[in-house]
Amino acid sequence: MIYCEPKSDEALLGEIAESKKVFLLGCDLCANVGYCVHNGLQSPAWAGLEGAGNVKREIKRLKPVLAEHGVRTGSATMVALCLISTKDQRQLIRKTAEYETVVTLSCEIGRQNTEEYLKDKRVVAAMTNKGFMRGTVDQQGLTIRVDKDRLYINNKKYSG
C-alpha cells in the first residue's frame, strides 16, 4: 500500500487559508494505516464495527482546529478514494455542494481521483506520499493491528 504521512496543522491551514467552508474526506485504506503508523502503532488499524478509527479520530481532531480559524466543516469517510463507485461519486457531489474546499485525508491518488469528479471544488491533501509500505496485521477479536515486527516502509523495517 502507499505510505503517506499527515501534513502539519500549520501547513494545512496555509493551504486552505481563503476557505471558510471545508469538507474533510477520509480514506479508510492507505491513510488510515498511515495515521496508525504516525501514531506509533498505538491505535488499531481497524476496530470491529467502528472501521477506520485512525482517520475518524484525525477528522474529529481537525474540526476544532479549523473552527478556531473560523472554518465551518463537514466530513465523511469512504472505503477507498482510489476506487470509488459512480454512485458514491454522486453522493459525495451532493454532500460537498455547499463547501468551497475538500480536504482529503488520503494518499495522492485519492486526492487526484477526488479532484477529478469534484471539478468545481478546490481539493487539498492533508497527507503527503512518502513511499510504499508492506506489512502483516494481527487480529485480536474484532481489532486488527499492524504487526511492528513485520512492517516495512520503502523496504526498511519500521522502528517507531
Backbone torsions as a table, in degrees:
resi	resn	phi	psi	omega
1	MET	NA	166.2	179.9
2	ILE	-82.2	133.0	176.9
3	TYR	-95.7	123.3	178.1
4	CYS	-132.0	149.6	-179.1
5	GLU	-118.7	149.5	178.9
6	PRO	-70.0	145.2	171.7
7	LYS	-76.3	160.0	176.2
8	SER	-68.2	157.5	176.9
9	ASP	-58.7	-39.9	-178.9
10	GLU	-62.8	-43.2	179.6
11	ALA	-64.4	-43.7	179.8
12	LEU	-65.0	-44.9	178.5
13	LEU	-60.3	-37.1	177.4
14	GLY	-63.7	-36.6	-178.3
15	GLU	-75.9	-23.6	-179.3
16	ILE	-112.2	19.3	-172.5
17	ALA	-51.0	-36.1	-176.4
18	GLU	-87.1	-7.7	-174.5
19	SER	-89.8	137.9	176.9
20	LYS	-112.0	-12.6	177.6
21	LYS	-132.2	112.7	-174.5
22	VAL	-126.5	133.0	176.8
23	PHE	-103.7	123.9	178.9
24	LEU	-93.6	119.9	-176.2
25	LEU	-118.6	112.9	-176.6
26	GLY	-101.1	147.2	176.6
27	CYS	-107.2	133.4	-177.4
28	ASP	-81.9	-2.4	-176.4
29	LEU	-102.0	-104.6	-173.5
30	CYS	-54.0	-45.2	-177.8
31	ALA	-63.7	-41.9	-179.0
32	ASN	-60.4	-44.2	178.6
33	VAL	-71.4	-35.5	176.3
34	GLY	-58.7	-44.1	177.0
35	TYR	-66.6	-34.3	176.6
36	CYS	-61.1	-47.1	178.7
37	VAL	-65.8	-43.5	179.1
38	HIS	-58.3	-33.6	178.4
39	ASN	-84.4	14.8	178.3
40	GLY	69.5	26.9	179.6
41	LEU	59.2	23.6	179.0
42	GLN	-78.9	-22.1	-179.4
43	SER	-108.7	148.0	-179.1
44	PRO	-68.2	150.8	176.7
45	ALA	-66.3	-43.2	175.5
46	TRP	-143.4	144.3	-179.0
47	ALA	-133.8	101.1	173.5
48	GLY	45.5	-130.4	-177.2
49	LEU	-75.7	-14.4	179.1
50	GLU	-69.3	-30.0	179.5
51	GLY	76.4	-133.2	-172.6
52	ALA	-80.4	79.2	-174.7
53	GLY	-65.5	-30.6	-177.0
54	ASN	-67.0	-43.9	178.4
55	VAL	-67.5	-41.4	179.1
56	LYS	-63.1	-40.4	177.2
57	ARG	-64.8	-38.5	179.4
58	GLU	-67.3	-39.8	176.2
59	ILE	-62.0	-45.0	179.3
60	LYS	-61.7	-36.9	178.2
61	ARG	-70.3	-39.2	-176.8
62	LEU	-71.7	-31.7	-175.9
63	LYS	-55.3	-50.3	178.3
64	PRO	-68.9	-29.4	176.5
65	VAL	-61.8	-44.8	178.8
66	LEU	-71.1	-38.2	179.8
67	ALA	-60.7	-35.9	177.1
68	GLU	-59.8	-23.8	-179.6
69	HIS	-103.0	17.7	176.3
70	GLY	75.3	21.7	-178.1
71	VAL	-100.7	126.4	174.9
72	ARG	-87.8	137.2	-175.1
73	THR	-124.8	154.9	167.5
74	GLY	-132.2	167.1	-178.5
75	SER	-157.9	160.8	174.0
76	ALA	-162.6	158.9	170.3
77	THR	-123.9	152.9	178.6
78	MET	-133.0	157.1	-178.0
79	VAL	-59.7	-44.9	-180.0
80	ALA	-154.8	127.3	176.7
81	LEU	-83.7	-15.4	178.1
82	CYS	-83.0	-20.4	178.9
83	LEU	-131.6	92.2	-174.9
84	ILE	-123.8	134.1	-178.6
85	SER	-72.7	158.2	177.8
86	THR	-64.6	-32.2	176.1
87	LYS	-62.3	-47.2	178.4
88	ASP	-64.7	-35.2	176.5
89	GLN	-60.5	-46.7	179.6
90	ARG	-62.0	-42.4	178.3
91	GLN	-61.9	-41.9	-179.2
92	LEU	-68.5	-36.5	175.8
93	ILE	-59.8	-42.1	178.0
94	ARG	-67.1	-44.7	-178.3
95	LYS	-62.7	-32.8	-175.4
96	THR	-96.9	5.4	-173.7
97	ALA	-53.6	-40.1	-175.8
98	GLU	-88.2	0.5	-176.1
99	TYR	-102.0	145.9	179.5
100	GLU	-84.2	-37.4	-172.4
101	THR	-130.3	142.6	173.8
102	VAL	-115.9	125.8	176.9
103	VAL	-103.9	120.5	179.9
104	THR	-94.7	128.2	171.0
105	LEU	-96.7	81.0	-172.2
106	SER	-160.3	176.7	172.1
107	CYS	-74.2	174.5	-177.4
108	GLU	-64.3	-32.6	178.5
109	ILE	-64.5	-41.4	176.9
110	GLY	-63.1	-39.7	177.9
111	ARG	-64.2	-46.2	-179.3
112	GLN	-62.5	-41.9	179.7
113	ASN	-63.8	-42.6	178.6
114	THR	-63.3	-42.9	179.5
115	GLU	-61.0	-34.7	-177.3
116	GLU	-66.6	-38.4	-178.8
117	TYR	-99.0	-7.5	171.4
118	LEU	-109.9	61.1	-172.2
119	LYS	-59.5	-29.8	-177.6
120	ASP	-88.2	3.0	-177.7
121	LYS	-112.3	151.7	169.2
122	ARG	-83.0	128.0	-179.1
123	VAL	-116.9	120.9	-174.6
124	VAL	-119.6	140.5	178.8
125	ALA	-88.4	135.2	174.2
126	ALA	-93.2	-5.3	-177.8
127	MET	-132.8	160.9	179.0
128	THR	-124.6	131.8	176.0
129	ASN	-64.8	135.6	179.0
130	LYS	-121.0	-9.0	179.7
131	GLY	147.9	-147.6	-177.1
132	PHE	-120.4	152.4	-177.0
133	MET	-133.5	140.8	171.3
134	ARG	-135.4	151.1	-177.9
135	GLY	-174.0	-176.5	178.1
136	THR	-124.8	143.3	176.9
137	VAL	-115.4	150.7	176.1
138	ASP	-116.9	139.7	178.8
139	GLN	-107.9	128.7	176.0
140	GLN	-123.2	98.2	-174.3
141	GLY	68.3	-124.9	179.2
142	LEU	-94.7	4.8	-177.6
143	THR	-104.1	131.8	178.1
144	ILE	-114.1	124.7	-179.6
145	ARG	-120.5	147.5	174.5
146	VAL	-75.2	133.9	-179.9
147	ASP	-80.8	116.4	-178.5
148	LYS	-56.7	-37.4	-175.9
149	ASP	-76.4	-9.0	-177.7
150	ARG	-127.8	31.6	179.5
151	LEU	-112.3	124.3	179.6
152	TYR	-124.0	132.2	175.4
153	ILE	-118.3	122.4	-174.8
154	ASN	51.8	42.7	177.1
155	ASN	63.7	16.7	174.0
156	LYS	-115.2	134.5	-178.6
157	LYS	-60.7	132.8	-179.7
158	TYR	-69.3	133.9	172.6
159	SER	-132.0	106.8	-174.1
160	GLY	-97.0	NA	NA
